[in-house]
Amino acid sequence: MAKDIFEKCYKRSRVDDAKDLGIYPYFHALESKQDTEVIMEGKRRIMLGSNNYLGLTTNPEVIEAGVKAYKEFGSGCSGSRFLNGTLSLHLELEAELAKFLEKEAVVTFSTGFQSNLGIISAIVGKSDYVIIDREAHASIYDGCKLSYGKTLRFRHNDMEDLEKQLQKVPDENGCLIVTDGVFSMGGDIADLPNICKLARKYNARVMVDDAHGLGVLGKGGRGTASYFGLEDEVDIYMGTFSKSLASLGGYMASSAKVAEYVKHVSRPFIFSASMPPASAAAALTALRILENDPSLVEKLQGNARYMRSALAQKNIRMRESNGEMIPIIPIYTYEEIKTLTIAKDLYDHGVYVNSSLPPATAPHECLLRTSLMASHSHELIDEAVGIIAEVLSNYQLEPEL
């Protein structure tokens, strides 16, 4: 007789422990727009846990574009892009984004997560290798699993280790190096110049997950490759519309031939319903706002520098970063229960942050992940930092050895 497959569902877990202690951090209900200040479970909270980097989810033009598309095209596409689900809006969005990113073509997916699944599984065949940074996003790991290739990992931003992995790839096999541009937990930037240098040396291709780079770095917010002047060295950009572009969906930008191949091979692309009309219209409008107002990127970077300085003045230890302008600012809280307790304390005092726990962090290196928007005022940042400093002063923050 087979073991009950649901047995694992009934075992006690750390979720149960956190709920019993009253420090469970997930699924707080938002009752207002995603903004710098929100109503969450009936109370005002300063939002320091959103990826709404340019603050465009509340922009009237973005909202109106979604409403207009809903009325013109209906509520959904009821099919995949491959069949009946391609709208003129999708084609318009792809063309404008390709022009903005200075790539020949863009392919859009229903979500950012699905983009990595669809790109990597299509490009990496059974005789190929994919080499990823150990701190790569979960969607990159799952894209590798979905492919038929062999996956190798290199230590985070460690170019010596990357070269060791590249040396394991036989000459007759293809190789794709995949890295985040901006790492979502640590807020640091990939060593893209040296990654591209090694890729040239070993004849590998390079893909950058720029979910947290678009609208954040580079000329006019064009991302990590633009920041380093490596647009021609990176073969594939992947990104999402759910962060700087205030919508939902994802994309790949590449040469026309690679894009055409992925569109006809990628199972997540072929067998998923396409982006809803309102999402496509909102993303397109947000992209146009970014194109027309690159000062949004400067405001965002200025806020990041301002908050890092304010936290440093309060002697609050942040995870080291090679990008002071990155709006992801992780604060060390070290231990898991303590991290959840502090996050709950901050929430009760009116500041929402995200808890970063293993496996997203190393053991004894838990973090509070804070993130900023271009629309945060310095006054609001000061208020939040004051609350953070007051709450943290009640805890002994040292890693357990």
N, C-alpha and C positions, 0 to 999 in steps of 0.2 A: 504494500500500500504506500502511495506517495506521501511525503511530508506535506502538510498544509502550507501552500505557498504564501499565505497571509500571515504566517507565524511571526515573521520579522516586523509586521505592522503593529503587533500587540506588545512587543518587547518595550520595556521602559528605556527611554532615551534621554539625552541632554535637553531635548525640547520639553519633556515632562518636568525635568528638574527646574528649568528656567521658569516654566509656568507656575510651578509650586512656590518658587521664590518671588514671584511677581515681577520678574525682570525679562520676560519674553519680549524681544524687540521688534517682532515682525507683524505685518498686516495692520498697522495703525490706519484707520479710515480717514482719508482726506475728504473734507467737506467744502472745499473751495478750489479755485484755480491753482495750478502749480505756479507759485510766485515766491518772492523773497520772504513774504509773510503769509502764512496759511492758517486756515481753521482746521484743526485735526482733533477729532473726537471732542468737539465742542469748545476748544480753547485755542487762543492765538499761540502760534509757534513761529520762531524765526527759522526759516528753512535753510539749513546748511547740509542737506543730504540729497540734493537734486542734481541731475546732469543737464539741467536746462541752462546751459552755459551762457547763452546770449540773452536769456530772459524773454524769448519770443513766444512762449506758450500763451501769453496774455496779450500779445500784440493784436490790435483790432484788425489790421490788414490780413494777418494769418488766419484769424478766426473767421473773418468774412469770406475769405477764399474757400475755406472748408465748407461753410454754409452754402455758398454759391454752387460748389461742385456737387454737394449732396442733392441740391434741387435739380441741377442739370443732368447729372449722370445716375442718380439714385444712390442707394445705401451701400451697394456692393457690386462686385463684378461677376460673381457666381461662376467662376471658372479660372483656369490658370492662364498665365500670359501666353503659353504655348498654343492655346486654343481660342476660346471666346473672350478671354480676360484682358486683352490689350486695349487700353484706352488711348486716345490722342494725348491725354494728360500724361500718361506714362512716357510716351515718346518725347513729348516736350520737356519733361523733367530730365530725361536721360540726355537729351541733346544739350540742354543748358548746363547741366552738371559736368558733362564731358568738356565743354568749352571752358568752364570755370577752372577745372582741374588740369586743363591742357593735356588731356588724353584723347585718343581717337574715338573711344566708345565707352559707354556706361551701360551696365545691365542692372536693373532694380529687382530686389527681392522683397518678400512680404515683411521680413523682420531683419534686424542686424544679425542676430544669432543665426538665422537661416542663411544669411549671406556667406558666413564662414563655412557652414556645412556644405553649401552648394558649390562654392568656389574650390575649396580644397579637395573635396571628394571627386570633382570633375577633373581637376588638373593632375592630381597624384594618382597614377595608375599602379598596377600590381608590380611592375618592375622599377618603380620610382621610389625615391626617398624624400621625406619631408623632415626638416630640422627646425625645431621651435625653441624659443626661450622658455625656460622652466616656469616663468611667471606669466606665460601667455594666458589669455582669456579662456574660460571654459569652452566657449564655442569653437576656438581653434583646436583644442584637444579633441572635441567631439567630431569636428570635421576630419581630423586625422584618423579617428576610429572608423569613420564612415568610408574612408578611402581604402583602397586595397594595397597601398604602399607601406613601406617600413618607416616608422617614426623614430627619430633620434632627438634628444633634448640637450641643450647646453645651459650651463649655469648662467644665472641672470646677468645679462649685459657683459658676459665674460668672453672676450674675443679669442683668447687663447683656447678656451674650451670649445668654442664654435669651430675653430680651425681643426681641432682634434676630431670633431664629429664629421666635418667635411672630408677629412682624410679617410674615413671609413666607407665613403661612397665609391663603388667601383666605377671605372671610367665609362663602362657601357650603360650605366644607369643615370636617369634624370634626377635632378635634385631641386627642390623648392625650399628656400629659407623663409620662415614666417615669423614675424615679430609684431607685437603691439608697437605703435608709434609712441604714444603716451600710455603708460601702464596704469590701469584703472584703480588699483589699490594703492600703489606707492606714489603715484603722481610724478614719476621720473620718466625721462625720455630715452628711447632706444639709441644705442651707439650706431646710428645708421651709416655714418661715413665709413666706419671700419667693417660693418656688415656688408656694405656694397663692395668695398675693396676686396674682401675675401670671396664674395660671390664672383667677381670678375676673375680672380685667381683660379678658382675651382670650377668655373663655367656653370655656376648655379644661378637660378632665378630668384628674385626677391619679391615678397609680398608683405605689405604693411597694413595691419589692422589700425586704421586711423579713426576709430569710433570716438576717441577722446582727443583727437588732434584737429579734426575739421572744426573751424570756427575758433580755435584756441591758439594755434601756432601758424607760422608761415606768412607769406605775403597775402594780406587780406584775408587771413584765416584759411589758407589753402592746405594746411596740414604739415606733417612732420617732414616729408620729402622737400617741400618748399622751404621750410625753416633751414634746412641744411643745403639747399641749392642742388638737390639730388633728384629732381623730377625725372630726368632721363635715365637714371640708374635704377629706379624702382619700377618693376614690371607690372605689378598689380597693386592698386589701392583698394582696400575694403573700408566701408564706413556705414554709418547708420543715420537715419533721419530722426531718431528718438532723443537726440541730445541737442546739439547746437541748432538743428533745423526744426525742432519743436513739433515733430510729427511722429510717424511710425513707419518703419520700413528700413531697407538697407540697400547697398549698392556695391558693385565692383567697377573700377575704372581701369582700362587696359588698352592694348592695341585692338584694332577692329577684329583681327583674326582670332585672337584669344577670346574676346567677348562672344564672337559668333560660335566658337567651339563650345563654350560653357553653356550658352543658351540651348544648344541641341544635345547636351550630354548630362547636364546637372539635374539629378532626380529631384532634389528639393525645389528647384526652379520649375521643372516641368509638371510636377505633381502637386503643386500648392496653388491655392487661389491667389490672385494678384492683389497688390495693394488697393485698398478701397479708394474710391475717387476723392473723398475729403482728405485723406492722408496725403495723397499725391499732390493735391492742390495746395495744401498747407506747407508741405516741404518745398515746393516750387516757389511759393511766395516768400518763405523764410530765406531761401537761397538768394532771391533777388534783393531782399533787404540787406543781407550780408554783403552782396556785391556792391550795392549802392552806399553802404555805410560801414566801411572797414574800421571806423572809430569804435565800433562795438567790441572788436577784438582788443583794441588798446585799453578800453575801459575794463574789460575782463582781466587782462594781464595786470593792470594797475591795481585792481582790487586784490588780486592774488599777492602781489608784493606788499600791499598795505596790511593784509591780514597776517602774513608771515611775520612782518615787523612787529605788529601788535602782540602776537603770541610770544615772540622772542622777548619782548619787553616785560612780559609777565613770567618769564623763565619757564615757559611750557615747552617741553621737548617734543619736537616734530621729527618724523622720519626724514633723513637727509634726502635731498633731491638735487639733480643737476639742472632743474628748471624752476627758478624762482617765480617765473611768470605763469606756471601751471596752476589752475584753480582747484586742483585736488590737493588737500593739505591733511595728511594723516598725523594724528597725535598719539603718542605711545601711551598705552594703558596696561600693557604687558600680559596680565592674566585674564582668563576667559570670564570667570564669574565677576571679577572686579570690573571688567570692561562693560559687561551687561548692566551691572549695578550703576555705574557712572552714566551710561547712556540713558537709563531710566530716570536718574536724578536730573540730568540735563533736560530731558523731555518734560518732566514735571515742573522745571523752572522756565520752560518756554523756548527751548532750543532743540531742534530736531537734527540729529546726526546719525550716521550709519555705523554699526559695529562691524569690525573686520576681525574674524576669528579663524582658527585653523579649519580647513586646509587653505583658506585664502591667505593666511599669514603663517609664519613659522611658530611653533610652540613657544610660549613665553614672550612673543612679540606682537600681541594683539594690539589693535589700533582703533581709534575713533576716526572714521574717514569723514572729513568735512569737505564740502565743495561749494564753490561760489558761482554767482551769476554776474553778468555785466551790469545788471540792474540793482544789485545791492548798493545801498548808500554807505558811505564811511561811518555815518552815525549808527546804522543798523549793525555794521560789522563791530563797531566799538561796544555796542550793547551786548552782542553775542559773546565777544571775547571776554567781557567783564563777567558774564554768567559762567562761562567755561572756567575761567580762573578761580572764581569763587567756589564752584563745585569741586574742582580738582584739589583745592587746598584742603579738603576734608578727607583726602585719601593719601595713603602712602604708596607712591608709584615707583616700585622697584621690581624687576623681574625676579621670580623665584628660581634659585639655582638648584 
